[in-house]
Structure formats: C-alpha cells, structure tokens
C-alpha cells in the first residue's frame, strides 16, 4: 500500500472512498505536479474545517465529480 | 444568457471554456447549494492569484476533470 513515489503529496494515502454528499462544501482537484505524481482530490466538509482526501479511484468520487460537469444535461439547455 | 436564478453564485457567468492546463494549480468544484443552483468550477492558476470560473459544460472542463479521476487506469494498478 505504501507509495514511496508520493513524496510531497497533500494526501498521505489514497483517502476515503466516500463522504456524505450533503456534507460536501467543495471539492478541490490538485493536478499532478513535479512534487506529487498523482492527481489528488481533497474535500472540505460543511460541518468542519477539516479536509479529507478522497480516493480518485472510488466509484463515489468518479460519480460525484462527473455529476458536476454533466449536470446541465438535465436542464435541457 | 442572463441567468437570474444564479443569485448567489461565485461565478457571475458560465466562465471560460478553457485555460492552459499547465497553468492550473488547482480546480475547485462547488456543488449546487440553496444559494446557487448550479455546480461551479473555479480554477486557480499558477501564475496569478486570480481565480477563473470554468464552464462546466465545456469539453475542456469535462476532459480535464475526468482525467483526474481516471488517471490511475494508466498505471495499471
């Protein structure tokens, strides 16, 4: 599980697989950089100042993020 | 073009269709809330403190964001 390549990443590990969507205040995507090879996804929750790392590979993360960019299709223009 | 429903949104309009990917420091997704009905996507650029709204409907946005959550597939575990 240890990924030594992630030297200067914000997230120490892959992060949680999901958080309650209603508690999400914002989601921050940090793209790969020289200091951290993998994209990182950090959520800020409404009921705390804490930031949680969200596993980019989890189904929840993918779905949640895709909803943000796909939303408009529901509005039918 | 005016969307009166967006009363308290961070973004005044739909935002730009793209920004140079190399300049992206982070991307913030703000989910819909009682004060702003539509998801908003805000990028912070490396060379400035300015934040830009990114059009969630643009191809660039969708691709860029999906890359973050799909990345691992390239690593073949």
Backbone of each chain as nested JSON, in Angstrom:
{
  "chains": [
    {"id": "A", "residues": [
      {"number": 1, "name": "UNK", "atoms": {"N": [0.818, -1.217, 0.0], "CA": [0.0, 0.0, 0.0], "C": [0.851, 1.266, 0.0]}},
      {"number": 2, "name": "UNK", "atoms": {"N": [2.008, 1.183, 0.636], "CA": [2.851, 2.377, 0.709], "C": [3.305, 2.787, -0.696]}},
      {"number": 3, "name": "UNK", "atoms": {"N": [3.2, 4.074, -0.959], "CA": [3.61, 4.559, -2.267], "C": [4.72, 5.58, -2.052]}},
      {"number": 4, "name": "UNK", "atoms": {"N": [5.912, 5.115, -2.112], "CA": [7.036, 5.997, -1.821], "C": [7.195, 7.11, -2.854]}},
      {"number": 5, "name": "UNK", "atoms": {"N": [6.603, 6.898, -4.002], "CA": [6.735, 7.914, -5.04], "C": [6.026, 9.215, -4.674]}},
      {"number": 6, "name": "UNK", "atoms": {"N": [5.047, 9.093, -3.792], "CA": [4.287, 10.281, -3.416], "C": [5.003, 11.076, -2.343]}},
      {"number": 7, "name": "UNK", "atoms": {"N": [6.061, 11.703, -2.697], "CA": [6.87, 12.339, -1.68], "C": [6.224, 13.572, -1.063]}},
      {"number": 8, "name": "UNK", "atoms": {"N": [5.744, 14.462, -1.92], "CA": [5.246, 15.722, -1.414], "C": [3.768, 15.911, -1.667]}},
      {"number": 9, "name": "UNK", "atoms": {"N": [3.075, 14.85, -1.593], "CA": [1.652, 14.951, -1.853], "C": [0.937, 15.526, -0.639]}},
      {"number": 10, "name": "UNK", "atoms": {"N": [-0.181, 16.122, -0.903], "CA": [-1.005, 16.63, 0.182], "C": [-1.598, 15.462, 0.96]}},
      {"number": 11, "name": "UNK", "atoms": {"N": [-2.032, 14.474, 0.223], "CA": [-2.664, 13.323, 0.858], "C": [-1.614, 12.273, 1.226]}},
      {"number": 12, "name": "UNK", "atoms": {"N": [-1.696, 11.808, 2.452], "CA": [-0.741, 10.808, 2.907], "C": [-1.057, 9.434, 2.316]}},
      {"number": 13, "name": "UNK", "atoms": {"N": [-2.316, 9.208, 2.043], "CA": [-2.69, 7.936, 1.444], "C": [-3.788, 8.174, 0.408]}},
      {"number": 14, "name": "UNK", "atoms": {"N": [-4.382, 7.124, -0.038], "CA": [-5.38, 7.261, -1.1], "C": [-6.62, 8.039, -0.675]}},
      {"number": 15, "name": "UNK", "atoms": {"N": [-6.876, 8.018, 0.587], "CA": [-8.023, 8.771, 1.083], "C": [-9.264, 7.922, 1.209]}},
      {"number": 16, "name": "UNK", "atoms": {"N": [-10.3, 8.536, 1.688], "CA": [-11.542, 7.802, 1.925], "C": [-12.268, 7.522, 0.612]}},
      {"number": 17, "name": "UNK", "atoms": {"N": [-13.055, 6.479, 0.627], "CA": [-13.781, 6.109, -0.592], "C": [-15.016, 6.961, -0.799]}},
      {"number": 18, "name": "UNK", "atoms": {"N": [-15.575, 7.431, 0.281], "CA": [-16.725, 8.324, 0.115], "C": [-16.951, 9.196, 1.34]}},
      {"number": 19, "name": "UNK", "atoms": {"N": [-17.675, 10.278, 1.113], "CA": [-18.124, 11.132, 2.209], "C": [-19.599, 11.442, 1.91]}},
      {"number": 20, "name": "UNK", "atoms": {"N": [-20.384, 11.755, 2.925], "CA": [-21.796, 12.07, 2.644], "C": [-21.886, 13.296, 1.736]}},
      {"number": 21, "name": "UNK", "atoms": {"N": [-22.515, 13.148, 0.574], "CA": [-22.543, 14.241, -0.41], "C": [-23.117, 15.532, 0.148]}},
      {"number": 22, "name": "UNK", "atoms": {"N": [-24.071, 15.411, 1.048], "CA": [-24.688, 16.621, 1.594], "C": [-23.727, 17.441, 2.443]}},
      {"number": 23, "name": "UNK", "atoms": {"N": [-22.701, 16.793, 2.908], "CA": [-21.741, 17.498, 3.754], "C": [-20.628, 18.172, 2.955]}},
      {"number": 24, "name": "UNK", "atoms": {"N": [-20.625, 17.93, 1.664], "CA": [-19.522, 18.474, 0.862], "C": [-19.706, 19.961, 0.59]}},
      {"number": 25, "name": "UNK", "atoms": {"N": [-18.744, 20.729, 1.023], "CA": [-18.789, 22.156, 0.744], "C": [-18.1, 22.43, -0.587]}},
      {"number": 26, "name": "UNK", "atoms": {"N": [-16.943, 21.858, -0.748], "CA": [-16.28, 21.954, -2.042], "C": [-15.303, 20.826, -2.227]}},
      {"number": 27, "name": "UNK", "atoms": {"N": [-14.969, 20.599, -3.46], "CA": [-14.038, 19.546, -3.813], "C": [-12.88, 20.193, -4.574]}},
      {"number": 28, "name": "UNK", "atoms": {"N": [-11.688, 19.927, -4.139], "CA": [-10.531, 20.513, -4.801], "C": [-9.746, 19.426, -5.528]}},
      {"number": 29, "name": "UNK", "atoms": {"N": [-9.505, 19.66, -6.787], "CA": [-8.692, 18.727, -7.562], "C": [-7.317, 19.348, -7.752]}},
      {"number": 30, "name": "UNK", "atoms": {"N": [-6.314, 18.651, -7.288], "CA": [-4.945, 19.119, -7.465], "C": [-4.297, 18.242, -8.526]}},
      {"number": 31, "name": "UNK", "atoms": {"N": [-3.96, 18.828, -9.658], "CA": [-3.393, 18.01, -10.737], "C": [-1.992, 17.518, -10.373]}},
      {"number": 32, "name": "UNK", "atoms": {"N": [-1.514, 16.52, -11.095], "CA": [-0.16, 16.015, -10.831], "C": [0.843, 17.149, -11.027]}},
      {"number": 33, "name": "UNK", "atoms": {"N": [1.903, 17.105, -10.281], "CA": [2.939, 18.133, -10.378], "C": [4.287, 17.456, -10.154]}},
      {"number": 34, "name": "UNK", "atoms": {"N": [5.366, 18.189, -10.315], "CA": [6.672, 17.565, -10.06], "C": [6.776, 17.035, -8.628]}},
      {"number": 35, "name": "UNK", "atoms": {"N": [6.077, 17.661, -7.705], "CA": [6.2, 17.207, -6.314], "C": [5.23, 16.095, -5.942]}},
      {"number": 36, "name": "UNK", "atoms": {"N": [4.221, 15.915, -6.739], "CA": [3.283, 14.817, -6.464], "C": [2.741, 14.288, -7.786]}},
      {"number": 37, "name": "UNK", "atoms": {"N": [3.064, 13.055, -8.047], "CA": [2.766, 12.469, -9.359], "C": [1.31, 12.222, -9.671]}},
      {"number": 38, "name": "UNK", "atoms": {"N": [0.539, 11.987, -8.638], "CA": [-0.843, 11.608, -8.898], "C": [-1.799, 12.767, -8.602]}},
      {"number": 39, "name": "UNK", "atoms": {"N": [-2.899, 12.801, -9.312], "CA": [-3.876, 13.84, -9.003], "C": [-4.437, 13.578, -7.61]}},
      {"number": 40, "name": "UNK", "atoms": {"N": [-4.717, 14.642, -6.91], "CA": [-5.278, 14.474, -5.577], "C": [-6.621, 15.165, -5.506]}},
      {"number": 41, "name": "UNK", "atoms": {"N": [-7.491, 14.591, -4.735], "CA": [-8.822, 15.156, -4.608], "C": [-9.106, 15.359, -3.118]}},
      {"number": 42, "name": "UNK", "atoms": {"N": [-9.336, 16.613, -2.783], "CA": [-9.494, 16.964, -1.377], "C": [-10.872, 17.594, -1.178]}},
      {"number": 43, "name": "UNK", "atoms": {"N": [-11.608, 17.097, -0.224], "CA": [-12.927, 17.695, 0.04], "C": [-12.915, 18.488, 1.338]}},
      {"number": 44, "name": "UNK", "atoms": {"N": [-13.63, 19.584, 1.285], "CA": [-13.87, 20.349, 2.507], "C": [-15.31, 20.071, 2.906]}},
      {"number": 45, "name": "UNK", "atoms": {"N": [-15.503, 19.741, 4.157], "CA": [-16.853, 19.419, 4.621], "C": [-17.51, 20.622, 5.283]}},
      {"number": 46, "name": "UNK", "atoms": {"N": [-18.818, 20.646, 5.187], "CA": [-19.563, 21.786, 5.726], "C": [-19.492, 21.897, 7.233]}},
      {"number": 47, "name": "UNK", "atoms": {"N": [-19.479, 20.767, 7.891], "CA": [-19.553, 20.813, 9.346], "C": [-18.193, 20.832, 10.045]}},
      {"number": 48, "name": "UNK", "atoms": {"N": [-17.168, 21.069, 9.289], "CA": [-15.851, 21.111, 9.921], "C": [-14.886, 21.889, 9.047]}},
      {"number": 49, "name": "UNK", "atoms": {"N": [-13.767, 22.189, 9.593], "CA": [-12.752, 22.866, 8.788], "C": [-11.777, 21.837, 8.236]}},
      {"number": 50, "name": "UNK", "atoms": {"N": [-12.016, 20.621, 8.622], "CA": [-11.141, 19.548, 8.221], "C": [-11.232, 19.275, 6.721]}},
      {"number": 51, "name": "UNK", "atoms": {"N": [-10.128, 18.897, 6.155], "CA": [-10.126, 18.493, 4.754], "C": [-9.834, 17.006, 4.689]}},
      {"number": 52, "name": "UNK", "atoms": {"N": [-10.562, 16.363, 3.825], "CA": [-10.386, 14.923, 3.687], "C": [-9.924, 14.604, 2.282]}},
      {"number": 53, "name": "UNK", "atoms": {"N": [-9.017, 13.673, 2.189], "CA": [-8.623, 13.218, 0.864], "C": [-9.627, 12.178, 0.396]}},
      {"number": 54, "name": "UNK", "atoms": {"N": [-9.994, 12.329, -0.858], "CA": [-10.992, 11.442, -1.434], "C": [-10.278, 10.573, -2.477]}},
      {"number": 55, "name": "UNK", "atoms": {"N": [-10.498, 9.311, -2.377], "CA": [-9.844, 8.383, -3.297], "C": [-10.312, 8.621, -4.743]}},
      {"number": 56, "name": "UNK", "atoms": {"N": [-9.396, 9.033, -5.628], "CA": [-9.8, 9.335, -7.007], "C": [-10.31, 8.102, -7.753]}},
      {"number": 57, "name": "UNK", "atoms": {"N": [-9.959, 6.957, -7.227], "CA": [-10.365, 5.723, -7.905], "C": [-11.732, 5.212, -7.46]}},
      {"number": 58, "name": "UNK", "atoms": {"N": [-12.246, 5.769, -6.404], "CA": [-13.505, 5.203, -5.892], "C": [-14.677, 5.572, -6.789]}},
      {"number": 59, "name": "UNK", "atoms": {"N": [-15.669, 4.725, -6.766], "CA": [-16.854, 4.949, -7.586], "C": [-17.556, 6.219, -7.163]}},
      {"number": 60, "name": "UNK", "atoms": {"N": [-17.614, 6.414, -5.873], "CA": [-18.267, 7.617, -5.357], "C": [-17.609, 8.876, -5.93]}},
      {"number": 61, "name": "UNK", "atoms": {"N": [-16.31, 8.924, -5.859], "CA": [-15.579, 10.105, -6.339], "C": [-15.86, 10.365, -7.806]}},
      {"number": 62, "name": "UNK", "atoms": {"N": [-15.74, 9.33, -8.591], "CA": [-15.968, 9.473, -10.034], "C": [-17.381, 9.986, -10.31]}},
      {"number": 63, "name": "UNK", "atoms": {"N": [-18.328, 9.36, -9.654], "CA": [-19.716, 9.749, -9.898], "C": [-19.99, 11.172, -9.453]}},
      {"number": 64, "name": "UNK", "atoms": {"N": [-19.475, 11.487, -8.294], "CA": [-19.735, 12.811, -7.746], "C": [-19.146, 13.899, -8.643]}},
      {"number": 65, "name": "UNK", "atoms": {"N": [-17.958, 13.659, -9.075], "CA": [-17.27, 14.657, -9.893], "C": [-17.874, 14.755, -11.285]}},
      {"number": 66, "name": "UNK", "atoms": {"N": [-18.238, 13.634, -11.818], "CA": [-18.841, 13.68, -13.158], "C": [-20.198, 14.37, -13.136]}},
      {"number": 67, "name": "UNK", "atoms": {"N": [-20.874, 14.254, -12.022], "CA": [-22.172, 14.911, -11.917], "C": [-22.019, 16.427, -12.062]}},
      {"number": 68, "name": "UNK", "atoms": {"N": [-20.947, 16.933, -11.511], "CA": [-20.734, 18.382, -11.57], "C": [-20.569, 18.865, -13.004]}},
      {"number": 69, "name": "UNK", "atoms": {"N": [-19.909, 18.079, -13.814], "CA": [-19.706, 18.512, -15.191], "C": [-20.801, 18.04, -16.137]}},
      {"number": 70, "name": "UNK", "atoms": {"N": [-21.636, 17.154, -15.684], "CA": [-22.675, 16.632, -16.575], "C": [-24.038, 17.218, -16.259]}},
      {"number": 71, "name": "UNK", "atoms": {"N": [-24.115, 17.878, -15.147], "CA": [-25.378, 18.406, -14.627], "C": [-26.296, 19.077, -15.642]}},
      {"number": 72, "name": "UNK", "atoms": {"N": [-25.702, 19.914, -16.461], "CA": [-26.534, 20.708, -17.35], "C": [-27.422, 19.914, -18.289]}},
      {"number": 73, "name": "UNK", "atoms": {"N": [-27.014, 18.712, -18.54], "CA": [-27.816, 17.931, -19.466], "C": [-29.236, 17.723, -18.924]}},
      {"number": 74, "name": "UNK", "atoms": {"N": [-29.364, 17.778, -17.614], "CA": [-30.679, 17.615, -17.012], "C": [-31.565, 18.827, -17.271]}},
      {"number": 75, "name": "UNK", "atoms": {"N": [-30.915, 19.952, -17.409], "CA": [-31.683, 21.183, -17.6], "C": [-32.189, 21.325, -19.025]}},
      {"number": 76, "name": "UNK", "atoms": {"N": [-31.824, 20.451, -19.87], "CA": [-32.203, 20.511, -21.277], "C": [-31.888, 21.87, -21.881]}},
      {"number": 77, "name": "UNK", "atoms": {"N": [-30.702, 22.26, -21.74], "CA": [-30.229, 23.561, -22.201], "C": [-30.809, 24.674, -21.382]}}
    ]},
    {"id": "B", "residues": [
      {"number": 1, "name": "UNK", "atoms": {"N": [-28.829, 34.834, -22.195], "CA": [-27.65, 34.415, -21.435], "C": [-27.798, 34.681, -19.937]}},
      {"number": 2, "name": "UNK", "atoms": {"N": [-28.507, 35.729, -19.591], "CA": [-28.653, 36.05, -18.172], "C": [-29.402, 34.936, -17.454]}},
      {"number": 3, "name": "UNK", "atoms": {"N": [-28.853, 34.56, -16.325], "CA": [-29.498, 33.504, -15.558], "C": [-29.839, 34.075, -14.194]}},
      {"number": 4, "name": "UNK", "atoms": {"N": [-31.019, 34.57, -14.087], "CA": [-31.395, 35.222, -12.847], "C": [-31.468, 34.267, -11.667]}},
      {"number": 5, "name": "UNK", "atoms": {"N": [-31.567, 32.987, -11.969], "CA": [-31.666, 32.021, -10.892], "C": [-30.362, 31.94, -10.092]}},
      {"number": 6, "name": "UNK", "atoms": {"N": [-29.282, 32.32, -10.724], "CA": [-27.991, 32.229, -10.04], "C": [-27.76, 33.451, -9.156]}},
      {"number": 7, "name": "UNK", "atoms": {"N": [-28.479, 33.523, -8.097], "CA": [-28.4, 34.742, -7.307], "C": [-27.091, 34.907, -6.557]}},
      {"number": 8, "name": "UNK", "atoms": {"N": [-26.667, 33.855, -5.875], "CA": [-25.515, 33.997, -5.021], "C": [-24.361, 33.116, -5.457]}},
      {"number": 9, "name": "UNK", "atoms": {"N": [-24.243, 32.973, -6.727], "CA": [-23.184, 32.117, -7.218], "C": [-21.847, 32.843, -7.147]}},
      {"number": 10, "name": "UNK", "atoms": {"N": [-20.814, 32.075, -7.062], "CA": [-19.473, 32.643, -7.084], "C": [-19.181, 33.189, -8.476]}},
      {"number": 11, "name": "UNK", "atoms": {"N": [-19.59, 32.438, -9.465], "CA": [-19.321, 32.844, -10.839], "C": [-20.456, 33.719, -11.368]}},
      {"number": 12, "name": "UNK", "atoms": {"N": [-20.065, 34.833, -11.956], "CA": [-21.065, 35.749, -12.488], "C": [-21.665, 35.219, -13.787]}},
      {"number": 13, "name": "UNK", "atoms": {"N": [-20.872, 34.444, -14.508], "CA": [-21.385, 33.87, -15.742], "C": [-20.862, 32.442, -15.889]}},
      {"number": 14, "name": "UNK", "atoms": {"N": [-21.047, 31.882, -17.038], "CA": [-20.651, 30.485, -17.226], "C": [-19.155, 30.254, -17.103]}},
      {"number": 15, "name": "UNK", "atoms": {"N": [-18.392, 31.277, -17.363], "CA": [-16.946, 31.141, -17.251], "C": [-16.284, 30.801, -18.557]}},
      {"number": 16, "name": "UNK", "atoms": {"N": [-14.993, 30.718, -18.499], "CA": [-14.226, 30.464, -19.715], "C": [-14.336, 29.001, -20.127]}},
      {"number": 17, "name": "UNK", "atoms": {"N": [-14.148, 28.777, -21.402], "CA": [-14.262, 27.408, -21.905], "C": [-13.001, 26.599, -21.645]}},
      {"number": 18, "name": "UNK", "atoms": {"N": [-11.884, 27.28, -21.589], "CA": [-10.656, 26.552, -21.259], "C": [-9.586, 27.465, -20.701]}},
      {"number": 19, "name": "UNK", "atoms": {"N": [-8.624, 26.846, -20.017], "CA": [-7.428, 27.549, -19.578], "C": [-6.26, 26.613, -19.899]}},
      {"number": 20, "name": "UNK", "atoms": {"N": [-5.056, 27.157, -20.062], "CA": [-3.93, 26.266, -20.353], "C": [-3.71, 25.296, -19.188]}},
      {"number": 21, "name": "UNK", "atoms": {"N": [-3.773, 23.997, -19.471], "CA": [-3.7, 23.002, -18.402], "C": [-2.436, 23.139, -17.543]}},
      {"number": 22, "name": "UNK", "atoms": {"N": [-1.351, 23.527, -18.153], "CA": [-0.104, 23.638, -17.396], "C": [-0.142, 24.744, -16.352]}},
      {"number": 23, "name": "UNK", "atoms": {"N": [-1.033, 25.66, -16.545], "CA": [-1.129, 26.773, -15.597], "C": [-2.067, 26.485, -14.43]}},
      {"number": 24, "name": "UNK", "atoms": {"N": [-2.722, 25.349, -14.495], "CA": [-3.702, 25.057, -13.437], "C": [-3.027, 24.595, -12.149]}},
      {"number": 25, "name": "UNK", "atoms": {"N": [-3.276, 25.337, -11.106], "CA": [-2.742, 24.925, -9.815], "C": [-3.736, 24.0, -9.124]}},
      {"number": 26, "name": "UNK", "atoms": {"N": [-4.966, 24.42, -9.132], "CA": [-5.999, 23.537, -8.608], "C": [-7.359, 23.905, -9.181]}},
      {"number": 27, "name": "UNK", "atoms": {"N": [-8.244, 22.951, -9.097], "CA": [-9.593, 23.137, -9.605], "C": [-10.549, 22.894, -8.448]}},
      {"number": 28, "name": "UNK", "atoms": {"N": [-11.427, 23.841, -8.217], "CA": [-12.376, 23.691, -7.117], "C": [-13.772, 23.476, -7.676]}},
      {"number": 29, "name": "UNK", "atoms": {"N": [-14.406, 22.426, -7.22], "CA": [-15.789, 22.169, -7.62], "C": [-16.69, 22.543, -6.452]}},
      {"number": 30, "name": "UNK", "atoms": {"N": [-17.585, 23.453, -6.704], "CA": [-18.541, 23.851, -5.677], "C": [-19.895, 23.262, -6.064]}},
      {"number": 31, "name": "UNK", "atoms": {"N": [-20.392, 22.333, -5.268], "CA": [-21.66, 21.689, -5.63], "C": [-22.833, 22.664, -5.519]}},
      {"number": 32, "name": "UNK", "atoms": {"N": [-23.945, 22.326, -6.127], "CA": [-25.119, 23.188, -6.021], "C": [-25.518, 23.342, -4.551]}},
      {"number": 33, "name": "UNK", "atoms": {"N": [-26.063, 24.471, -4.223], "CA": [-26.48, 24.73, -2.848], "C": [-27.746, 25.579, -2.902]}},
      {"number": 34, "name": "UNK", "atoms": {"N": [-28.353, 25.825, -1.766], "CA": [-29.553, 26.68, -1.793], "C": [-29.253, 28.055, -2.389]}},
      {"number": 35, "name": "UNK", "atoms": {"N": [-28.034, 28.53, -2.235], "CA": [-27.738, 29.871, -2.738], "C": [-27.293, 29.892, -4.191]}},
      {"number": 36, "name": "UNK", "atoms": {"N": [-26.898, 28.758, -4.702], "CA": [-26.513, 28.704, -6.117], "C": [-26.872, 27.334, -6.676]}},
      {"number": 37, "name": "UNK", "atoms": {"N": [-27.775, 27.352, -7.611], "CA": [-28.357, 26.1, -8.108], "C": [-27.441, 25.212, -8.93]}},
      {"number": 38, "name": "UNK", "atoms": {"N": [-26.499, 25.826, -9.588], "CA": [-25.671, 25.032, -10.495], "C": [-24.29, 24.777, -9.897]}},
      {"number": 39, "name": "UNK", "atoms": {"N": [-23.713, 23.66, -10.261], "CA": [-22.351, 23.41, -9.777], "C": [-21.423, 24.448, -10.394]}},
      {"number": 40, "name": "UNK", "atoms": {"N": [-20.436, 24.856, -9.656], "CA": [-19.493, 25.827, -10.199], "C": [-18.099, 25.234, -10.16]}},
      {"number": 41, "name": "UNK", "atoms": {"N": [-17.326, 25.605, -11.144], "CA": [-15.964, 25.099, -11.221], "C": [-15.013, 26.284, -11.323]}},
      {"number": 42, "name": "UNK", "atoms": {"N": [-14.148, 26.37, -10.344], "CA": [-13.268, 27.528, -10.258], "C": [-11.818, 27.051, -10.297]}},
      {"number": 43, "name": "UNK", "atoms": {"N": [-11.038, 27.633, -11.175], "CA": [-9.622, 27.239, -11.238], "C": [-8.745, 28.333, -10.651]}},
      {"number": 44, "name": "UNK", "atoms": {"N": [-7.707, 27.889, -9.978], "CA": [-6.668, 28.806, -9.532], "C": [-5.474, 28.563, -10.442]}},
      {"number": 45, "name": "UNK", "atoms": {"N": [-4.928, 29.646, -10.975], "CA": [-3.803, 29.498, -11.889], "C": [-2.473, 29.7, -11.171]}},
      {"number": 46, "name": "UNK", "atoms": {"N": [-1.465, 29.04, -11.687], "CA": [-0.148, 29.096, -11.051], "C": [0.481, 30.483, -11.089]}},
      {"number": 47, "name": "UNK", "atoms": {"N": [0.256, 31.175, -12.183], "CA": [0.944, 32.448, -12.345], "C": [0.17, 33.66, -11.828]}},
      {"number": 48, "name": "UNK", "atoms": {"N": [-0.857, 33.398, -11.089], "CA": [-1.604, 34.531, -10.56], "C": [-2.397, 34.104, -9.346]}},
      {"number": 49, "name": "UNK", "atoms": {"N": [-2.927, 35.046, -8.663], "CA": [-3.765, 34.707, -7.524], "C": [-5.225, 34.731, -7.951]}},
      {"number": 50, "name": "UNK", "atoms": {"N": [-5.412, 35.08, -9.194], "CA": [-6.747, 35.193, -9.737], "C": [-7.429, 33.831, -9.848]}},
      {"number": 51, "name": "UNK", "atoms": {"N": [-8.722, 33.835, -9.645], "CA": [-9.475, 32.614, -9.852], "C": [-10.394, 32.808, -11.048]}},
      {"number": 52, "name": "UNK", "atoms": {"N": [-10.446, 31.791, -11.84], "CA": [-11.279, 31.876, -13.035], "C": [-12.387, 30.845, -12.969]}},
      {"number": 53, "name": "UNK", "atoms": {"N": [-13.537, 31.246, -13.403], "CA": [-14.621, 30.274, -13.487], "C": [-14.487, 29.511, -14.796]}},
      {"number": 54, "name": "UNK", "atoms": {"N": [-14.658, 28.224, -14.679], "CA": [-14.514, 27.359, -15.843], "C": [-15.901, 26.817, -16.183]}},
      {"number": 55, "name": "UNK", "atoms": {"N": [-16.239, 26.928, -17.415], "CA": [-17.553, 26.475, -17.868], "C": [-17.701, 24.951, -17.686]}},
      {"number": 56, "name": "UNK", "atoms": {"N": [-18.611, 24.52, -16.823], "CA": [-18.757, 23.078, -16.57], "C": [-19.215, 22.312, -17.809]}},
      {"number": 57, "name": "UNK", "atoms": {"N": [-19.77, 23.04, -18.747], "CA": [-20.268, 22.377, -19.958], "C": [-19.22, 22.23, -21.046]}},
      {"number": 58, "name": "UNK", "atoms": {"N": [-18.105, 22.901, -20.879], "CA": [-17.134, 22.866, -21.982], "C": [-16.429, 21.519, -22.053]}},
      {"number": 59, "name": "UNK", "atoms": {"N": [-16.016, 21.185, -23.236], "CA": [-15.323, 19.921, -23.463], "C": [-14.027, 19.872, -22.662]}},
      {"number": 60, "name": "UNK", "atoms": {"N": [-13.35, 20.988, -22.668], "CA": [-12.088, 21.056, -21.929], "C": [-12.302, 20.706, -20.456]}},
      {"number": 61, "name": "UNK", "atoms": {"N": [-13.284, 21.319, -19.858], "CA": [-13.557, 21.097, -18.439], "C": [-13.857, 19.633, -18.159]}},
      {"number": 62, "name": "UNK", "atoms": {"N": [-14.734, 19.09, -18.944], "CA": [-15.109, 17.686, -18.75], "C": [-13.886, 16.779, -18.864]}},
      {"number": 63, "name": "UNK", "atoms": {"N": [-13.123, 17.004, -19.897], "CA": [-11.955, 16.155, -20.116], "C": [-10.937, 16.3, -19.005]}},
      {"number": 64, "name": "UNK", "atoms": {"N": [-10.7, 17.535, -18.637], "CA": [-9.685, 17.787, -17.623], "C": [-10.059, 17.14, -16.297]}},
      {"number": 65, "name": "UNK", "atoms": {"N": [-11.304, 17.281, -15.957], "CA": [-11.766, 16.757, -14.679], "C": [-11.85, 15.238, -14.679]}},
      {"number": 66, "name": "UNK", "atoms": {"N": [-12.27, 14.706, -15.785], "CA": [-12.34, 13.254, -15.844], "C": [-10.957, 12.622, -15.811]}},
      {"number": 67, "name": "UNK", "atoms": {"N": [-9.998, 13.338, -16.334], "CA": [-8.633, 12.807, -16.306], "C": [-8.171, 12.6, -14.863]}},
      {"number": 68, "name": "UNK", "atoms": {"N": [-8.553, 13.497, -14.015], "CA": [-8.127, 13.405, -12.617], "C": [-8.664, 12.146, -11.946]}},
      {"number": 69, "name": "UNK", "atoms": {"N": [-9.877, 11.78, -12.285], "CA": [-10.44, 10.596, -11.649], "C": [-10.179, 9.319, -12.437]}},
      {"number": 70, "name": "UNK", "atoms": {"N": [-9.711, 9.439, -13.637], "CA": [-9.488, 8.245, -14.452], "C": [-8.014, 7.889, -14.545]}},
      {"number": 71, "name": "UNK", "atoms": {"N": [-7.195, 8.79, -14.103], "CA": [-5.739, 8.66, -14.224], "C": [-5.156, 7.289, -13.907]}},
      {"number": 72, "name": "UNK", "atoms": {"N": [-5.608, 6.734, -12.805], "CA": [-4.975, 5.502, -12.353], "C": [-5.015, 4.364, -13.343]}},
      {"number": 73, "name": "UNK", "atoms": {"N": [-5.97, 4.406, -14.23], "CA": [-6.075, 3.298, -15.16], "C": [-4.806, 3.181, -16.012]}},
      {"number": 74, "name": "UNK", "atoms": {"N": [-4.105, 4.294, -16.164], "CA": [-2.873, 4.27, -16.944], "C": [-1.761, 3.534, -16.214]}},
      {"number": 75, "name": "UNK", "atoms": {"N": [-1.845, 3.59, -14.908], "CA": [-0.78, 2.98, -14.112], "C": [-0.925, 1.468, -14.032]}},
      {"number": 76, "name": "UNK", "atoms": {"N": [-1.967, 0.951, -14.533], "CA": [-2.239, -0.489, -14.473], "C": [-2.059, -1.034, -13.076]}},
      {"number": 77, "name": "UNK", "atoms": {"N": [-2.636, -0.374, -12.153], "CA": [-2.547, -0.748, -10.74], "C": [-1.162, -0.609, -10.198]}}
    ]}
  ]
}
